Amino acid sequence: MALGKWLTVEQIEDLWEDDAPSEPKLTMVVRAARSDCRRYAMVPIDTLNDDDEEQGDLIASFHDAQFMQTKNTWNASRVDADGGTGEGDFIVRPFPLDWQVKAKLRPKGGAPAIG
């Protein structure tokens, strides 16, 4: 039985395609995002069995949420004085633990079957 685990700093770094923070900022952001996700998740990830298809899908969703939250947290730390990042007409205003991350951690329609 393979229990779920949160993504490591190295795994996040491998997933990040561009503009990733360098150490030690990367570790700090990954740990903060993991903490945010852990506290919001509907079940502890280490109670999920990756060998079970439904629970494995939930672990993958948690990992996606953690990666999204890591990037959101990093982007939020780099915003301009008006709360946005970018140039000209293309300004992004990131919000940590946004609705998409929350939806991956607590999907609507009930809780997963844990067995």
TITILUM-253493 format. One record per residue: residue number from 1; residue in one letter; chain; x, y, z of N, C-alpha, C, O in turn. Coordinates in Angstrom, 2 decimals. Example, Ala and Ser with C-alpha at 12.3 -4.5 7.8 and 13.67 -1.06 7.14 Angstrom:
BEGIN
+-----+---+---+---------+---------+---------+---------+---------+---------+---------+---------+---------+---------+---------+---------+
|   k | r | c |     npx |     npy |     npz |    capx |    capy |    capz |     cpx |     cpy |     cpz |     opx |     opy |     opz |
+-----+---+---+---------+---------+---------+---------+---------+---------+---------+---------+---------+---------+---------+---------+
|   1 | A | A |   13.19 |   -5.69 |    7.80 |   12.30 |   -4.50 |    7.80 |   13.20 |   -3.30 |    7.80 |   14.24 |   -3.32 |    8.46 |
|   2 | S | A |   12.85 |   -2.25 |    7.08 |   13.67 |   -1.06 |    7.14 |   12.90 |    0.03 |    7.87 |   13.41 |    1.14 |    8.04 |
+-----+---+---+---------+---------+---------+---------+---------+---------+---------+---------+---------+---------+---------+---------+
This chain:
BEGIN
+-----+---+---+---------+---------+---------+---------+---------+---------+---------+---------+---------+---------+---------+---------+
|   k | r | c |     npx |     npy |     npz |    capx |    capy |    capz |     cpx |     cpy |     cpz |     opx |     opy |     opz |
+-----+---+---+---------+---------+---------+---------+---------+---------+---------+---------+---------+---------+---------+---------+
|   1 | M | A |    0.85 |   -1.18 |    0.00 |    0.00 |    0.00 |    0.00 |    0.90 |    1.24 |    0.00 |    1.76 |    1.38 |    0.86 |
|   2 | A | A |    0.69 |    2.12 |   -0.95 |    1.46 |    3.36 |   -1.03 |    0.60 |    4.51 |   -0.53 |   -0.39 |    4.88 |   -1.17 |
|   3 | L | A |    0.98 |    5.07 |    0.61 |    0.22 |    6.19 |    1.16 |    0.61 |    7.49 |    0.47 |    1.75 |    7.65 |    0.02 |
|   4 | G | A |   -0.34 |    8.39 |    0.40 |   -0.10 |    9.67 |   -0.25 |    0.85 |   10.54 |    0.55 |    0.89 |   10.48 |    1.78 |
|   5 | K | A |    1.61 |   11.35 |   -0.16 |    2.52 |   12.31 |    0.46 |    2.44 |   13.61 |   -0.34 |    2.16 |   13.59 |   -1.54 |
|   6 | W | A |    2.67 |   14.72 |    0.33 |    2.72 |   16.00 |   -0.36 |    3.95 |   16.05 |   -1.24 |    4.93 |   15.35 |   -0.99 |
|   7 | L | A |    3.92 |   16.88 |   -2.27 |    5.06 |   17.04 |   -3.16 |    6.25 |   17.64 |   -2.40 |    6.08 |   18.46 |   -1.50 |
|   8 | T | A |    7.45 |   17.22 |   -2.79 |    8.67 |   17.76 |   -2.19 |    9.09 |   19.02 |   -2.94 |    8.55 |   19.35 |   -4.00 |
|   9 | V | A |   10.05 |   19.72 |   -2.37 |   10.60 |   20.91 |   -3.03 |   11.17 |   20.52 |   -4.40 |   10.97 |   21.24 |   -5.37 |
|  10 | E | A |   11.87 |   19.40 |   -4.47 |   12.47 |   18.95 |   -5.73 |   11.40 |   18.64 |   -6.78 |   11.57 |   18.97 |   -7.95 |
|  11 | Q | A |   10.31 |   18.01 |   -6.36 |    9.23 |   17.70 |   -7.31 |    8.57 |   18.98 |   -7.82 |    8.28 |   19.09 |   -9.01 |
|  12 | I | A |    8.34 |   19.94 |   -6.93 |    7.77 |   21.22 |   -7.36 |    8.71 |   21.91 |   -8.34 |    8.27 |   22.43 |   -9.36 |
|  13 | E | A |    9.99 |   21.91 |   -8.03 |   10.98 |   22.54 |   -8.91 |   10.98 |   21.90 |  -10.29 |   11.11 |   22.60 |  -11.30 |
|  14 | D | A |   10.84 |   20.57 |  -10.36 |   10.78 |   19.86 |  -11.64 |    9.53 |   20.23 |  -12.43 |    9.57 |   20.29 |  -13.66 |
|  15 | L | A |    8.41 |   20.47 |  -11.75 |    7.16 |   20.83 |  -12.42 |    7.15 |   22.27 |  -12.91 |    6.48 |   22.58 |  -13.90 |
|  16 | W | A |    7.87 |   23.15 |  -12.23 |    7.85 |   24.58 |  -12.52 |    8.59 |   24.84 |  -13.82 |    9.79 |   24.59 |  -13.91 |
|  17 | E | A |    7.90 |   25.34 |  -14.82 |    8.50 |   25.49 |  -16.14 |    9.35 |   26.74 |  -16.29 |   10.37 |   26.71 |  -16.98 |
|  18 | D | A |    8.95 |   27.83 |  -15.67 |    9.73 |   29.06 |  -15.84 |    9.55 |   29.97 |  -14.62 |    8.55 |   29.88 |  -13.91 |
|  19 | D | A |   10.52 |   30.82 |  -14.41 |   10.44 |   31.86 |  -13.39 |   10.27 |   31.32 |  -11.97 |    9.63 |   31.96 |  -11.13 |
|  20 | A | A |   10.84 |   30.15 |  -11.71 |   10.77 |   29.61 |  -10.35 |   11.72 |   30.38 |   -9.44 |   12.79 |   30.80 |   -9.89 |
|  21 | P | A |   11.35 |   30.57 |   -8.20 |   12.27 |   31.24 |   -7.27 |   13.49 |   30.36 |   -7.01 |   13.42 |   29.13 |   -7.12 |
|  22 | S | A |   14.59 |   30.98 |   -6.65 |   15.78 |   30.22 |   -6.30 |   15.76 |   29.93 |   -4.80 |   14.96 |   30.49 |   -4.05 |
|  23 | E | A |   16.64 |   29.04 |   -4.39 |   16.76 |   28.73 |   -2.96 |   17.29 |   29.95 |   -2.22 |   18.07 |   30.69 |   -2.82 |
|  24 | P | A |   16.95 |   30.19 |   -1.00 |   16.07 |   29.42 |   -0.13 |   14.60 |   29.80 |   -0.27 |   13.74 |   29.24 |    0.41 |
|  25 | K | A |   14.30 |   30.76 |   -1.16 |   12.91 |   31.21 |   -1.31 |   11.99 |   30.08 |   -1.77 |   10.85 |   29.98 |   -1.32 |
|  26 | L | A |   12.50 |   29.22 |   -2.67 |   11.66 |   28.13 |   -3.17 |   11.20 |   27.24 |   -2.02 |   10.01 |   26.91 |   -1.93 |
|  27 | T | A |   12.11 |   26.84 |   -1.16 |   11.74 |   25.99 |   -0.03 |   10.72 |   26.68 |    0.86 |    9.76 |   26.05 |    1.31 |
|  28 | M | A |   10.92 |   27.95 |    1.12 |   10.00 |   28.70 |    1.98 |    8.60 |   28.75 |    1.37 |    7.61 |   28.54 |    2.08 |
|  29 | V | A |    8.50 |   29.01 |    0.07 |    7.20 |   29.10 |   -0.60 |    6.53 |   27.73 |   -0.66 |    5.32 |   27.62 |   -0.44 |
|  30 | V | A |    7.29 |   26.69 |   -0.97 |    6.73 |   25.33 |   -1.03 |    6.19 |   24.92 |    0.34 |    5.10 |   24.36 |    0.44 |
|  31 | R | A |    6.94 |   25.20 |    1.39 |    6.49 |   24.82 |    2.74 |    5.24 |   25.60 |    3.14 |    4.33 |   25.03 |    3.75 |
|  32 | A | A |    5.19 |   26.87 |    2.81 |    4.00 |   27.67 |    3.13 |    2.77 |   27.16 |    2.38 |    1.69 |   27.03 |    2.96 |
|  33 | A | A |    2.94 |   26.86 |    1.10 |    1.82 |   26.36 |    0.29 |    1.36 |   24.99 |    0.78 |    0.17 |   24.72 |    0.85 |
|  34 | R | A |    2.31 |   24.14 |    1.13 |    1.96 |   22.81 |    1.65 |    1.17 |   22.95 |    2.95 |    0.20 |   22.23 |    3.16 |
|  35 | S | A |    1.58 |   23.86 |    3.79 |    0.86 |   24.10 |    5.05 |   -0.56 |   24.60 |    4.78 |   -1.50 |   24.14 |    5.42 |
|  36 | D | A |   -0.71 |   25.54 |    3.84 |   -2.04 |   26.04 |    3.48 |   -2.93 |   24.90 |    3.01 |   -4.08 |   24.78 |    3.43 |
|  37 | C | A |   -2.39 |   24.07 |    2.12 |   -3.18 |   22.97 |    1.55 |   -3.51 |   21.93 |    2.61 |   -4.63 |   21.43 |    2.67 |
|  38 | R | A |   -2.54 |   21.60 |    3.45 |   -2.76 |   20.60 |    4.49 |   -3.88 |   21.03 |    5.43 |   -4.73 |   20.22 |    5.80 |
|  39 | R | A |   -3.89 |   22.29 |    5.80 |   -4.92 |   22.78 |    6.73 |   -6.29 |   22.84 |    6.08 |   -7.30 |   22.69 |    6.77 |
|  40 | Y | A |   -6.36 |   23.06 |    4.77 |   -7.65 |   23.21 |    4.10 |   -8.21 |   21.88 |    3.58 |   -9.42 |   21.74 |    3.40 |
|  41 | A | A |   -7.34 |   20.91 |    3.33 |   -7.77 |   19.64 |    2.74 |   -8.81 |   18.95 |    3.60 |   -8.78 |   19.04 |    4.83 |
|  42 | M | A |   -9.73 |   18.24 |    2.94 |  -10.82 |   17.60 |    3.66 |  -10.38 |   16.32 |    4.38 |  -11.03 |   15.90 |    5.34 |
|  43 | V | A |   -9.29 |   15.71 |    3.95 |   -8.73 |   14.53 |    4.62 |   -7.21 |   14.65 |    4.60 |   -6.65 |   15.26 |    3.69 |
|  44 | P | A |   -6.53 |   14.07 |    5.58 |   -5.07 |   14.06 |    5.55 |   -4.56 |   13.21 |    4.39 |   -5.04 |   12.09 |    4.18 |
|  45 | I | A |   -3.61 |   13.73 |    3.65 |   -3.13 |   13.02 |    2.45 |   -2.50 |   11.68 |    2.81 |   -2.56 |   10.74 |    2.02 |
|  46 | D | A |   -1.89 |   11.58 |    3.99 |   -1.22 |   10.33 |    4.35 |   -2.19 |    9.24 |    4.80 |   -1.75 |    8.16 |    5.20 |
|  47 | T | A |   -3.49 |    9.50 |    4.75 |   -4.48 |    8.44 |    5.00 |   -5.02 |    7.88 |    3.69 |   -5.83 |    6.95 |    3.70 |
|  48 | L | A |   -4.57 |    8.44 |    2.57 |   -5.05 |    8.00 |    1.26 |   -4.11 |    6.96 |    0.67 |   -2.89 |    7.07 |    0.81 |
|  49 | N | A |   -4.67 |    5.96 |    0.00 |   -3.91 |    4.88 |   -0.60 |   -3.79 |    5.12 |   -2.10 |   -4.79 |    5.14 |   -2.82 |
|  50 | D | A |   -2.57 |    5.32 |   -2.57 |   -2.33 |    5.60 |   -3.99 |   -2.66 |    4.40 |   -4.87 |   -2.85 |    4.55 |   -6.08 |
|  51 | D | A |   -2.72 |    3.20 |   -4.29 |   -3.06 |    2.00 |   -5.07 |   -4.55 |    1.93 |   -5.41 |   -4.93 |    1.23 |   -6.34 |
|  52 | D | A |   -5.38 |    2.64 |   -4.66 |   -6.81 |    2.71 |   -4.93 |   -7.05 |    3.82 |   -5.95 |   -6.59 |    4.94 |   -5.77 |
|  53 | E | A |   -7.76 |    3.51 |   -7.04 |   -7.92 |    4.47 |   -8.13 |   -8.57 |    5.78 |   -7.68 |   -8.07 |    6.86 |   -8.00 |
|  54 | E | A |   -9.66 |    5.69 |   -6.94 |  -10.36 |    6.90 |   -6.51 |   -9.50 |    7.74 |   -5.55 |   -9.43 |    8.96 |   -5.68 |
|  55 | Q | A |   -8.86 |    7.07 |   -4.61 |   -8.00 |    7.79 |   -3.68 |   -6.75 |    8.32 |   -4.38 |   -6.26 |    9.39 |   -4.05 |
|  56 | G | A |   -6.24 |    7.56 |   -5.35 |   -5.09 |    8.03 |   -6.14 |   -5.43 |    9.29 |   -6.92 |   -4.60 |   10.19 |   -7.05 |
|  57 | D | A |   -6.65 |    9.35 |   -7.44 |   -7.09 |   10.56 |   -8.15 |   -7.16 |   11.75 |   -7.19 |   -6.82 |   12.87 |   -7.57 |
|  58 | L | A |   -7.59 |   11.50 |   -5.96 |   -7.65 |   12.57 |   -4.97 |   -6.25 |   13.06 |   -4.61 |   -6.03 |   14.26 |   -4.44 |
|  59 | I | A |   -5.30 |   12.13 |   -4.49 |   -3.91 |   12.51 |   -4.22 |   -3.39 |   13.39 |   -5.36 |   -2.74 |   14.40 |   -5.11 |
|  60 | A | A |   -3.68 |   13.00 |   -6.61 |   -3.24 |   13.80 |   -7.76 |   -3.86 |   15.19 |   -7.71 |   -3.20 |   16.18 |   -8.04 |
|  61 | S | A |   -5.12 |   15.28 |   -7.31 |   -5.79 |   16.57 |   -7.19 |   -5.14 |   17.41 |   -6.09 |   -4.96 |   18.62 |   -6.25 |
|  62 | F | A |   -4.80 |   16.78 |   -4.98 |   -4.10 |   17.48 |   -3.89 |   -2.75 |   18.00 |   -4.38 |   -2.36 |   19.12 |   -4.05 |
|  63 | H | A |   -2.03 |   17.18 |   -5.15 |   -0.73 |   17.61 |   -5.68 |   -0.89 |   18.80 |   -6.61 |   -0.10 |   19.74 |   -6.56 |
|  64 | D | A |   -1.90 |   18.75 |   -7.46 |   -2.15 |   19.88 |   -8.36 |   -2.47 |   21.13 |   -7.56 |   -1.99 |   22.22 |   -7.89 |
|  65 | A | A |   -3.28 |   20.99 |   -6.53 |   -3.62 |   22.13 |   -5.67 |   -2.38 |   22.68 |   -4.99 |   -2.21 |   23.90 |   -4.89 |
|  66 | Q | A |   -1.51 |   21.80 |   -4.51 |   -0.28 |   22.24 |   -3.85 |    0.61 |   23.01 |   -4.83 |    1.17 |   24.05 |   -4.48 |
|  67 | F | A |    0.74 |   22.50 |   -6.04 |    1.57 |   23.19 |   -7.04 |    0.97 |   24.55 |   -7.40 |    1.69 |   25.55 |   -7.48 |
|  68 | M | A |   -0.35 |   24.59 |   -7.60 |   -1.02 |   25.86 |   -7.90 |   -0.83 |   26.85 |   -6.76 |   -0.55 |   28.02 |   -6.99 |
|  69 | Q | A |   -0.99 |   26.37 |   -5.52 |   -0.86 |   27.25 |   -4.36 |    0.57 |   27.74 |   -4.21 |    0.80 |   28.89 |   -3.81 |
|  70 | T | A |    1.54 |   26.90 |   -4.53 |    2.95 |   27.32 |   -4.47 |    3.19 |   28.47 |   -5.44 |    3.80 |   29.47 |   -5.09 |
|  71 | K | A |    2.70 |   28.31 |   -6.68 |    2.88 |   29.38 |   -7.67 |    2.11 |   30.63 |   -7.29 |    2.61 |   31.74 |   -7.45 |
|  72 | N | A |    0.89 |   30.46 |   -6.77 |    0.09 |   31.62 |   -6.35 |    0.78 |   32.38 |   -5.21 |    0.81 |   33.61 |   -5.21 |
|  73 | T | A |    1.32 |   31.64 |   -4.26 |    2.01 |   32.27 |   -3.13 |    3.23 |   33.03 |   -3.62 |    3.49 |   34.15 |   -3.17 |
|  74 | W | A |    3.99 |   32.43 |   -4.53 |    5.16 |   33.10 |   -5.08 |    4.75 |   34.36 |   -5.84 |    5.35 |   35.42 |   -5.66 |
|  75 | N | A |    3.75 |   34.25 |   -6.68 |    3.30 |   35.41 |   -7.46 |    2.76 |   36.52 |   -6.56 |    2.97 |   37.70 |   -6.83 |
|  76 | A | A |    2.07 |   36.14 |   -5.49 |    1.53 |   37.14 |   -4.57 |    2.64 |   37.90 |   -3.86 |    2.45 |   39.05 |   -3.48 |
|  77 | S | A |    3.78 |   37.26 |   -3.69 |    4.89 |   37.93 |   -3.01 |    5.64 |   38.88 |   -3.93 |    6.50 |   39.63 |   -3.46 |
|  78 | R | A |    5.33 |   38.88 |   -5.22 |    6.04 |   39.71 |   -6.19 |    5.16 |   40.79 |   -6.81 |    5.54 |   41.36 |   -7.83 |
|  79 | V | A |    4.02 |   41.07 |   -6.25 |    3.09 |   42.02 |   -6.86 |    3.57 |   43.45 |   -6.70 |    4.40 |   43.76 |   -5.84 |
|  80 | D | A |    3.03 |   44.33 |   -7.55 |    3.37 |   45.75 |   -7.46 |    2.55 |   46.42 |   -6.35 |    1.74 |   45.76 |   -5.68 |
|  81 | A | A |    2.75 |   47.69 |   -6.16 |    2.08 |   48.42 |   -5.08 |    0.56 |   48.40 |   -5.22 |   -0.15 |   48.54 |   -4.22 |
|  82 | D | A |    0.05 |   48.24 |   -6.45 |   -1.40 |   48.19 |   -6.67 |   -1.97 |   46.78 |   -6.53 |   -3.17 |   46.58 |   -6.69 |
|  83 | G | A |   -1.10 |   45.81 |   -6.22 |   -1.58 |   44.45 |   -6.03 |   -1.51 |   43.59 |   -7.27 |   -2.05 |   42.48 |   -7.26 |
|  84 | G | A |   -0.88 |   44.06 |   -8.33 |   -0.81 |   43.28 |   -9.56 |    0.62 |   43.02 |   -9.98 |    1.55 |   43.67 |   -9.51 |
|  85 | T | A |    0.79 |   42.05 |  -10.86 |    2.09 |   41.75 |  -11.43 |    1.94 |   41.66 |  -12.93 |    0.92 |   41.19 |  -13.43 |
|  86 | G | A |    2.93 |   42.11 |  -13.65 |    2.88 |   42.12 |  -15.11 |    3.21 |   43.49 |  -15.63 |    3.60 |   44.38 |  -14.88 |
|  87 | E | A |    3.04 |   43.66 |  -16.94 |    3.37 |   44.93 |  -17.57 |    2.22 |   45.41 |  -18.45 |    1.48 |   44.60 |  -19.02 |
|  88 | G | A |    2.09 |   46.72 |  -18.56 |    1.11 |   47.31 |  -19.46 |   -0.31 |   46.91 |  -19.13 |   -0.75 |   46.99 |  -17.98 |
|  89 | D | A |   -1.04 |   46.47 |  -20.17 |   -2.43 |   46.09 |  -20.00 |   -2.61 |   44.69 |  -19.41 |   -3.70 |   44.31 |  -19.00 |
|  90 | F | A |   -1.52 |   43.93 |  -19.37 |   -1.62 |   42.56 |  -18.87 |   -1.12 |   42.52 |  -17.43 |    0.07 |   42.34 |  -17.18 |
|  91 | I | A |   -2.03 |   42.69 |  -16.49 |   -1.72 |   42.67 |  -15.06 |   -2.49 |   41.52 |  -14.42 |   -3.69 |   41.38 |  -14.63 |
|  92 | V | A |   -1.79 |   40.72 |  -13.65 |   -2.41 |   39.61 |  -12.93 |   -2.41 |   39.95 |  -11.45 |   -1.38 |   40.37 |  -10.91 |
|  93 | R | A |   -3.54 |   39.77 |  -10.81 |   -3.63 |   39.99 |   -9.37 |   -3.91 |   38.65 |   -8.69 |   -5.06 |   38.22 |   -8.59 |
|  94 | P | A |   -2.84 |   37.99 |   -8.22 |   -3.01 |   36.67 |   -7.62 |   -3.60 |   36.74 |   -6.22 |   -3.37 |   37.69 |   -5.48 |
|  95 | F | A |   -4.36 |   35.72 |   -5.87 |   -4.95 |   35.60 |   -4.55 |   -4.61 |   34.23 |   -3.99 |   -5.07 |   33.22 |   -4.52 |
|  96 | P | A |   -3.80 |   34.16 |   -2.92 |   -3.46 |   32.85 |   -2.35 |   -4.70 |   32.07 |   -1.93 |   -5.69 |   32.64 |   -1.48 |
|  97 | L | A |   -4.62 |   30.77 |   -2.07 |   -5.69 |   29.81 |   -1.81 |   -7.00 |   30.27 |   -2.46 |   -8.02 |   30.44 |   -1.81 |
|  98 | D | A |   -6.91 |   30.46 |   -3.77 |   -8.08 |   30.90 |   -4.52 |   -9.10 |   29.76 |   -4.66 |   -8.85 |   28.65 |   -4.20 |
|  99 | W | A |  -10.20 |   30.04 |   -5.29 |  -11.31 |   29.09 |   -5.36 |  -10.93 |   27.82 |   -6.10 |  -11.46 |   26.75 |   -5.79 |
| 100 | Q | A |  -10.01 |   27.90 |   -7.07 |   -9.62 |   26.70 |   -7.81 |   -8.82 |   25.75 |   -6.93 |   -9.01 |   24.54 |   -6.98 |
| 101 | V | A |   -7.94 |   26.31 |   -6.11 |   -7.17 |   25.49 |   -5.18 |   -8.12 |   24.86 |   -4.16 |   -8.02 |   23.67 |   -3.86 |
| 102 | K | A |   -9.02 |   25.66 |   -3.61 |   -9.98 |   25.15 |   -2.63 |  -10.83 |   24.02 |   -3.22 |  -11.11 |   23.04 |   -2.54 |
| 103 | A | A |  -11.24 |   24.17 |   -4.48 |  -12.08 |   23.16 |   -5.12 |  -11.33 |   21.84 |   -5.28 |  -11.95 |   20.77 |   -5.22 |
| 104 | K | A |  -10.02 |   21.89 |   -5.48 |   -9.25 |   20.66 |   -5.60 |   -9.06 |   19.98 |   -4.25 |   -8.95 |   18.75 |   -4.17 |
| 105 | L | A |   -9.02 |   20.77 |   -3.19 |   -8.82 |   20.21 |   -1.86 |  -10.13 |   19.77 |   -1.21 |  -10.14 |   18.83 |   -0.40 |
| 106 | R | A |  -11.23 |   20.44 |   -1.55 |  -12.55 |   20.09 |   -1.03 |  -13.56 |   20.11 |   -2.17 |  -14.34 |   21.05 |   -2.29 |
| 107 | P | A |  -13.54 |   19.07 |   -3.02 |  -14.46 |   19.07 |   -4.16 |  -15.91 |   19.02 |   -3.71 |  -16.25 |   18.40 |   -2.70 |
| 108 | K | A |  -16.76 |   19.69 |   -4.46 |  -18.20 |   19.66 |   -4.16 |  -18.73 |   18.27 |   -4.51 |  -18.21 |   17.59 |   -5.40 |
| 109 | G | A |  -19.76 |   17.88 |   -3.82 |  -20.36 |   16.59 |   -4.13 |  -19.98 |   15.50 |   -3.14 |  -20.16 |   14.32 |   -3.43 |
| 110 | G | A |  -19.47 |   15.87 |   -1.99 |  -19.22 |   14.87 |   -0.96 |  -17.75 |   14.60 |   -0.74 |  -16.88 |   15.14 |   -1.42 |
| 111 | A | A |  -17.51 |   13.76 |    0.22 |  -16.15 |   13.38 |    0.61 |  -15.77 |   12.07 |   -0.06 |  -16.65 |   11.29 |   -0.43 |
| 112 | P | A |  -14.49 |   11.82 |   -0.22 |  -14.07 |   10.56 |   -0.83 |  -14.31 |    9.38 |    0.11 |  -14.34 |    9.54 |    1.33 |
| 113 | A | A |  -14.47 |    8.23 |   -0.48 |  -14.61 |    7.02 |    0.32 |  -13.22 |    6.56 |    0.75 |  -12.36 |    6.30 |   -0.09 |
| 114 | I | A |  -13.01 |    6.48 |    2.03 |  -11.71 |    6.05 |    2.55 |  -11.93 |    4.75 |    3.30 |  -12.72 |    4.67 |    4.23 |
| 115 | G | A |  -11.20 |    3.75 |    2.84 |  -11.54 |    2.52 |    3.30 |  -10.95 |    1.62 |    4.18 |  -11.50 |    0.54 |    4.41 |
+-----+---+---+---------+---------+---------+---------+---------+---------+---------+---------+---------+---------+---------+---------+
